[in-house]
């Protein structure tokens, strides 16, 4: 005969609810804890020395950034060598990136082959705006990604494309780009 269990009591219901709610509460607590937000700093100097010795073009690096800026990425690969994505580099490729005191990543990338796909990828398929700006001895064209999140400055000089990019407004991006200096490979 199906019916109500005469031995069931309110206490049993409370125990059953606790058995269900305790794991759920632990899961919610675990996933709501803040993650490690420490920025991992890298040393630019050793990679820059290697790049200066091999690069056929001047490398752009920021100079005189405040101490609160942190270098977080640096990479160099000669054409065909392994790049940061594990694939062979399309052209001689340079990248350096810094985290601003406000937590915004600013990146500088340069390459001397397959420029169209390079610009498209780094600018997140950005479209060139009509505005140009002269900074750090170069004329840069402004690019904006389709979702209007990523702003980029693009300079193409002969067969070398240089791109400065960040998820910020153009005023901050241009202030960062104005700190760039060209490091002559002959200095390496």
N, C-alpha and C positions, 0 to 999 in steps of 0.2 A: 504494500500500500504506500503510494507516494503521498507525502505530506510533510508537515513541518516536523523538524527534529525536536523532540521534546527536551533534549539535553542542551540545545543551543541557548546561550545566554548573551546578554549585552556585553559582558566581559570578553567573550570569544570574538565578538564582532570588533571590539576595540583592538584586540591583539592582531586580528587579521589585517585591519587597516594599518597598524603600525608596521607589520611585516612588509606591506606594500609601499608605504610612504617613506620609510627610512632609506631604502636604496635610492628612491627617486630624489630625496633631499640631498643625499651624498653626491649623486651625479650632477645635480644643479650646482651645488657648491663647488665641486671640482672644476667644472667647465666655466664657472664665472670668476675664477681667480685670475688676476692679471698675469700676463706672461712676462718673460724676461725682456725688458725693453733696453737692455744695455747694448750700445752700439759697439761693434767689434772694429777697432781701429787697425789700419794696416800701414806699413811703412812704404811710402812712395819712392824714396831714394834708390833702393837697389834695382827696382824694375825700371825706373827712369834711366839709370846708368846703362842698363842692358839695351833699352830702347834707343838711347842716343847713339850707341855704338853701331846699331843696325838700321836705323830709320833713314829713308831717303828724303824725308821732309822734316821741317821743324815741328817739334811737338809742343802742343799748348798745355801749359800748367798754370794753375792759379798761384799768385804771389801775394804775400802780405795779408793773408786771411787772418782774422782774429783767432785767438787761441781756442775759442769755443767751437770752431769748425773742426770736424774730424774726418780724416781720410778713411773711407770705408771700402774702396775698390780701386785696384790698379791692375792693368794687364797690358801686355805687349805680345804680339805674335807677328812674325814675318809671314809673308804670303805663303800659304800652304801648311804652315805649322799649326799645331792644335790651338784652337781658340777657347774662350771660356765656356762655350757651349759643347765642347768636346769634338766639334767638327773642324776641318781645316779652315784656316782664316782665308777669307776672300780678300786678298790684298794685305799690305802691311797695315796692321790694326793697332791702334792705341786707345786706351780708355782709362780715365781717372775719375773718381767720384767722391764727393764730400757730403757729409750730413751737416746741415746748418744748425745753429743754436736752437732754431724753432722746430727742428726735426724734419726738415725738407731735404730730400736728396737732390743734389745738383750733379749732373754728369757731363763730362767732356769726352767726345769720341771723334776719332779721325780714321780715315781709310783712304787708300789710293786706287781701289778697283771696285767695279760694280757699284758705282756711285748712286744710281737711281734706286736700286733695291736697298742700299744702305740708308739713304735719306728717308725712304718710305718706312723702313723698319724702326729706325731710331725715333722718328717723329710720330710714331704710331699712326701711320697713314695720314699724317697732317697735310693740310693744304697751306700753300704759301699765301701769305697776306701781302698786300701791296706795299706795306711799310718796310723800309730798310733803315738800318741804324749803323753808324760807324763807331766801333769800339775796338780797343786793343789793336789798332792799326789795320783793321779789316772791316769790310762792309758785310753786314749780316742781314739775311732776309728772315723775317718773322714767319714762323709756322705755328699752326694751332691744330691739335688733334680733333677728330670729328666730334668727340664727346666734350670738347672744350676744357679738358682737364690738364693736358700736357702742353706746355708752351716750349718752343724750340727756337733757337737761332742757328741758321745754316749759312755757312760760307763755303763756296766752291771756288777754289783757286787752281786753275789748270786741272790736273788729275787728282787733286786732294780735296776731299770734303771734310769739313770740321763742323761739328754739331755740339751745341750746348743745350741741355734740356733739363726741365724740372716741372713738377706739378705746382706751379705758382704763377703769379702774374708777370707780365713783361718787365715791369719796373725792377722787381727783385732779380729776375733772370739777367737783365742787362747790367745790374750792379755787380753780379757775380762775374759775368763775361768781361767786364771792364778790368778785372784783376788778372786776366790771362796774359801770360807772356809766352813768346815763342822761344823755345830752347833749340838752338841750332845743333844738329847732330854732330857737327865738327867739334863741339865743345866736349863731347864724351870722351 
